[in-house]
Amino acid sequence: MSLPENYQPDSDLLREKVILVTGAGDGIGKVAAKTYASFGATVLLLGRTVNKLEQVYDEIMTQGSAEPGIIPADMGALGMNTLEEIADVISSRYGRLDGLLHNASILGERIPIEHYDLAEWDKVMQVNFNGVVLLTRFLLPCLQESSAASLVFTSSTVGKTPRAYWGPYSVSKYAMEGFALLLADELDNTSDIRVNIVNPGATRTSMRAEAYPNEDPLTLKTPEDLMPLYVYMMGPDSSENGETFAG
Ligand SMILES: NC(=O)c1ccc[n+]([C@@H]2O[C@H](COP(=O)([O-])OP(=O)(O)OC[C@H]3O[C@@H](n4cnc5c(N)ncnc54)[C@H](OP(=O)(O)O)[C@@H]3O)[C@@H](O)[C@H]2O)c1
């Protein structure tokens, strides 16, 4: 699926929405958080590097948007206590969650499987897949409290078409897509939660530069270029469930 042609969101499309973005301190997540805030949302910034989240907080306040929340958390080390605390804070402070953008991810090494370090494999799977499942599981009650929640999972081209040497990054995105589609089916007709997948495609960020160090970043689209699609998927203009959107 792709963005409807000539899509023009209302400037207050996400007013009164509470939206959590993982990996909100950098790259696509940072721009998505600032963009959702600019469309009226109260954004919850989850990430592992607090000073980056504080920088995004400051930028959101400077642009005159609603005060965001900061949730320091490592997606690769989400214990039961942390998960319960995150859910409790959202529930008591905001009463619900209207949107969740699963965006945080790490690339890991791209080397042959037989040389892959097991601890490194596990780390990538924890951040990109297990952490995503756990956070979703614990935030489902908050999402159920919304009258129209949107759950968006960020995948990759190698989450659909395997590519040699992409190891756990590729496998984690495959697994995540399976989980997202399972959830879309499970929640269809039994909840007001929509579940969709976005593949941003080649985008000018530090992750892309790490994967393709010899590429000229100026030839790539920017995170800002993706934002009409990210706003569409998160807001009430979209009604799709169980679909994959390409950036
Ligand atoms: N850029 C592309 O071309 C491209 C293409 C296809 C798919 N994607 C997907 O798009 C999403 C965003 O990618 P990006 O290019 O914006 O990457 P990025 O610039 O590397 O940003 C990733 C974000 O995730 C955070 N993060 C990493 N590990 C984390 C952890 N353990 N706990 C919490 N947060 C963590 C990072 O925090 P720190 O800054 O603190 O490390 C950073 O804010 C990813 O899911 C990626 O797989 C990107």
The ligand as an ORCA input file, in Angstrom:
! r2SCAN-3c Opt
* xyz 0 1
  N      17.160      4.359      7.406
  C      16.810      3.432      6.507
  O      17.232      3.458      5.339
  C      15.865      2.329      6.901
  C      15.446      1.427      5.917
  C      14.564      0.402      6.267
  C      14.096      0.311      7.567
  N      14.515      1.212      8.509
  C      13.973      1.064      9.867
  O      13.519      2.340     10.313
  C      13.642      2.426     11.732
  C      14.400      3.676     12.110
  O      15.691      3.588     11.547
  P      16.697      4.832     11.435
  O      17.332      4.721     10.115
  O      16.017      6.083     11.831
  O      17.783      4.394     12.530
  P      18.712      5.270     13.485
  O      18.982      6.589     12.889
  O      19.847      4.376     13.818
  O      17.793      5.478     14.771
  C      17.418      4.377     15.543
  C      16.817      4.844     16.832
  O      16.550      3.684     17.615
  C      17.123      3.867     18.901
  N      17.518      2.619     19.519
  C      18.464      1.740     19.096
  N      18.591      0.749     19.973
  C      17.734      0.995     20.983
  C      17.439      0.341     22.190
  N      18.076     -0.773     22.560
  N      16.494      0.867     22.991
  C      15.861      2.002     22.664
  N      16.112      2.696     21.522
  C      17.048      2.183     20.704
  C      18.335      4.733     18.659
  O      18.732      5.327     19.887
  P      20.212      5.918     20.080
  O      20.299      7.087     19.170
  O      20.234      6.267     21.504
  O      21.141      4.827     19.692
  C      17.770      5.721     17.639
  O      17.047      6.736     18.276
  C      14.340      1.127     12.170
  O      13.372      0.216     12.616
  C      14.993      0.621     10.896
  O      15.151     -0.785     10.923
  C      15.382      2.204      8.210
*
